[in-house]
Amino acid sequence: MKKIFVFLLCLGLVFSFTACGEKSKKNADKVDLHYYTSLGQIPEMPYKLGAKCDKVQSELQAEYDEFLADDSHEGDDHDHDAEEIYFNASDEGDFILLDNGSKYYLYKKAEEKDGVSCIVTFGDAFGFKMGTFIYDVKKAMPSIEFTEIDITEGSVFFADYLFSGTALSTEIDEKTVMFIFQEGELYATALYKTNSWK
């Protein structure tokens, strides 16, 4: 009788360890935010933090010039096409904004030698589709401690036209990742050097 009891007890322990193992796998992050942040990269964007400012600007300008020179677009809705291929460099006071339509690259004038210090996408980021619900972003990264911020006018330096919404923000290795939500859906994602954009 004792042997049967010991056997059942051991069997119960084995199943409980198995269940714990499965639970930890289920709760593991689906997105390795630490890895991409250490690289200074949003995988859906062609340039990452530290990219040479003049290289980013010249390549984006060349791509846009090539698009404009291609007369195969004649007769198309040019403005519609330009949403995909667009470029503008603007002086915003202490920083330069390289606007590629759905992607922004920013750098502080005083830190130009250090390269791009902020990248922003108004589209998919870190495997999340634009429009993903805030709950799903949090759920995909349970180990990340996010600060939830209510957006007010001017509170988002790379999109000061935003008057409302929610941001999830976290700092990893002196870099900040910020997910911006409008009406609970992913609208933009930024990765920037924290000290440059305090």
Beta strands, then each sheet from edge to edge (+ up, - down):
strand 1: 88-91
strand 2: 95-99
strand 3: 103-108
strand 4: 118-121
strand 5: 147-150
strand 6: 166-172
strand 7: 175-182
strand 8: 185-193
sheet 1: 1+ 2- 3+ 4- 8+ 7- 6+ 5-
end
